[in-house]
Amino acid sequence: MPMRVPNAAPAMDGFSVTSLTALCCSIANRAASSAGELDSLGAARPESMVTLAGHIRQISRGASQLEQALNSAAALSQQLQHVLNRALAAGDAATGKLHKQVMRVQTETLAAVDGDYAEAYGHFLRTYCRLFAYSCKVLSINDRAQQDASLESTEGQEVLEQASTAVNVASQASSILLDGSQGRNLSNLPLRPKSQPGDVPAADEPPPYMAATPSSSANAAQASPGGLSSWTKSIKAFAANFAPKPDPLASALCQAVLRGDTQQVSGLLAQGAR
């Protein structure tokens, strides 16, 4: 599948959305590549890999749609900017981690594919697609105060809480291939005792997700202007799950495309950037 090139982005109140659209581009391109890798395995793929490939294609489309929404947005509040910056950075790192695992799946290793991993990441991808779609909806609002009100709404809080829960489940699914013959229950995925290549070190894992009680949610809302304290904490939890090693080649590739540096683009593609 040919690589998409991000469109130029407008500036809003001195803040350029170029960095956000570059992250959208990175997520869309990497996800499209991951889906293509799984599709290349053909009919021999287990159903779990077919389903996962479908979810990966959805996140690719969702990231592209969010990029378009950013490019056409007439307003972008600081709070929405903050949410998108952290969410997209976490999503970029997450799809990078997933891509590395997808590259481990070969015809000869299909029998060792972990269906629980595919289900956990599939749930994460679906909830992130909803987060992207909701962000597009908020970006269609032309008033910054109304954007913030939408973020603070019951629906907005629900979108982020569900995504945060899904991230915690996916973060425990450390390998797409089983080490042994026994599967694992999705509701209680254990952390692997030893890190696999590309895994997040155990020390970097976030604490288990705990849904906020109504009283704690109210306190959090009072503790931060605009009532977005819980959003900020949840987005930071996103980043904590995947912060260690975003793919530098993919980020550099998007930046080179934005600058129109064809020589660097060619060099990065030769090094394996996607």
N, C-alpha and C positions, 0 to 999 in steps of 0.2 A: 504494500500500500504506500503510495507516495506521501512524503512528509508535507504536512500543512505548514504554511507560513503565516504567522500572526499578523493581523492588520494593525496599522498605526493607531495609537490610542490618544484621545484628547487629554488635555490637562484640566484639572478642576481645583480651583483655589490654591494654586501653587503645587498641588500634589499630582504627579503624573501617574496614571494607572498602567503605565507600560510594564512595571514589574508584576502587576497582577495578571495582565494578559499574557505575559511571558510564561508565568506559572501555569495558566490555563493551557497554553500551547504545549508545554512540556508534558502535562498530564495527558492531554488528548493524544499526542504523538506516541508516548510510551505505552499507553493503554492499547492503542491501535496495533502497535507492534506486538504486545503480549497476546492479544486476541489472535493475531496472525500466526504466531508461533504455535498456539494450541490448535488452530485450524489446520496447520500443516501436518498434524499427526493423523489426520484423516479419520476414517470410519472406525479405526481401532480404539479410539478414545473412549474411556468410560463416560457414562452419562454425567457424572459430576464435573468432568472437564468440559463437556459441551455446554452445560449450564453456566459454569464459571466464565467461559469465553463470552457468552451472551451478556453477562453482567459487566464484564470488562469493556465490551463494546458500548454498553449503555453509559458507563462513566466517561468514555471518550467523547460520546455525543454530548453528554451533559457539560463537560468542560468546554467544548466548542461553543455551546449555546451560552454559557456564562461569559466567555470571551466576547461574544457578539453583544451581549447585554451590557458589558462594561464599556465597550466601544460606543454604544449608542446612548448611554445613560446621560441625562441632563444634570443629575446631582449625585453626590456621593458623600454621605455624612462621615464624620471622623470615626464614629462607632462602627458603622458598616465597613469602612475601610479597614479598621483594626480586626474585625471578625474575619473578613475575606483574606487579609494578609496571612493570618495564622492558619486559617482553614486550608487555604491553597498550599501553603508551605508544607503543612502536615500531609495533605493529599498527594503532593508531588513526591515526598519522601516515601509514603506508603505504597504508591504505585511503583516506585523504584524497587522497593523491597519485594513486592509481588513479582515484578518482572524477573528479578534474579532467581526467584523460586521457579517460575514458569520455564526459564531456560534450562533447569535441571531435568525437566520432563522430556524423556526421549522414548522412542518406541519400545526399547528394551526395559524401560523402568515403569511402564504404564501399570503393571501389576502391583507396583508398590505405592501408587498414588493414594494419598490420604483424603478420603471423602469428607471427613470432618473439617479439614483445612479449607477445602473448596467451599463448604457450607458457611464456615465462619467468615471467610473473606467475601463470599457472595453477599452475605448479610451486610457487611461493612460497605460494600460497593453500592448496594441498593439504598442504604440510608444516606450515603454521601451524595448519591444522585438526587435524593430528595432535598438535601441541604443546598445543592447547586440550583435546583429548580426554585426553591424558596428564595434564594439570593437573587435570582433573575426577577422574581416577582417584586422584591423590595426595590431593586434597581429601576424598575419601571415607574416608581413613584418619583415625582419631580421635586418634592419638598423634603429637605433633610430632616426636619422635625418629625414628619410623618414616617420617614424611613426608620427613625429610631423607635417610634411608637410601634411600628410593625415588628421590630426586633424584640421588643418587650412584651409583645402579645402572647397569649397562651399558645397559639400555634407556633410562633417563633421559638419559644422556650422548649416546646415539645420536640421540634425538629432537632435542636442541638442536643437535648438530653438523650434522644434515641441514637443519634450519631455517636455521642460520647460512650454510650453503653456498647455499641457495636465495635468501636475501636478497642475497648478493653478486651472483648472476646477475641477479636482478630489478632491482637498483640500476643496472645497466648498460643496461637497456632503457628508454631515456629518453623515448621518444615512441611513442604508439600508432599514429601515422600516419607513413608513410614520407616522407622528404624527396625521394627520387628513385625511380627505377624498380627499383633493385637491392635485393634482400632481404639479410638477414644471417644468418650461421650462428649458431644458438643456443649452440653450444659456445664461440664466440669473439666475443661481442657487443662491438662497439667503443663507446666513449663518443662522443657527438656533439661536434663541435668547438665548437658554439655552443649556449648554453643556450636551451631553449624555455620558454615561460611555464609556471610551476609546477614546473620541473625543479630538482633540487638542484644548486647550484653545484659546479663540479669540485673546488674547494678543500675542500668538505665531504665528498667521497667517501672511503670507508674504503679502507685498503690491501687488496690482493687477499687473499681467504680462503686460509689454508693449514692443512690438517689437522695436528693435533698428533701428534708421534711418541709412541710408548709411553713413552719416557723423559721427554719434556717433559711429558706428561700426569701422570706420577708426581710430577715436581717441582712441578707446579702444585697437585696435590692436597696435597702436604706444605706448600706455602707459605701455605695458607689454612685456617682452622678449618673442619672439616666437609668439606674436600675440594672446595669449590665454586668455586675460583678460576677454572677454565676456564669454568664456567657464567657467572660474573660477566663475564668478558671477552667471551664470546660475546653475552650480552645487551647489553653496552655497544656491541658492534659493530652489533647490531640498531638501537639508538637512533641511532648515528652515521649510519647509512644514511638515516634518515628524520627526524632531529631538527629540521631547519630550520624547518618551518612547519606544525605541526598546525592544523587548522581551528578557530579560536577560537569561531566561531558554534556549531559542533556541541558543543563542550565546555561552552560557556555554556548551551546549550539543555538538556543533560542535568542540569546543576546546578540550573537553574531548575525543571525538572520535579521533581527531588528535594525542593526547598524548597516546592513547591506554589505557586509564583509564576506564576499564570495570565496576569497582565498581561505579564510579561517573556517568557513562552513565546509569546504571541501576537505580541509585537513581534519576537522573533527569527525566528519563522516567516515574518513579513512581509518580513524582510531576506534570506530565502533559506536559513535554517538547515534542515538535514535530520537 
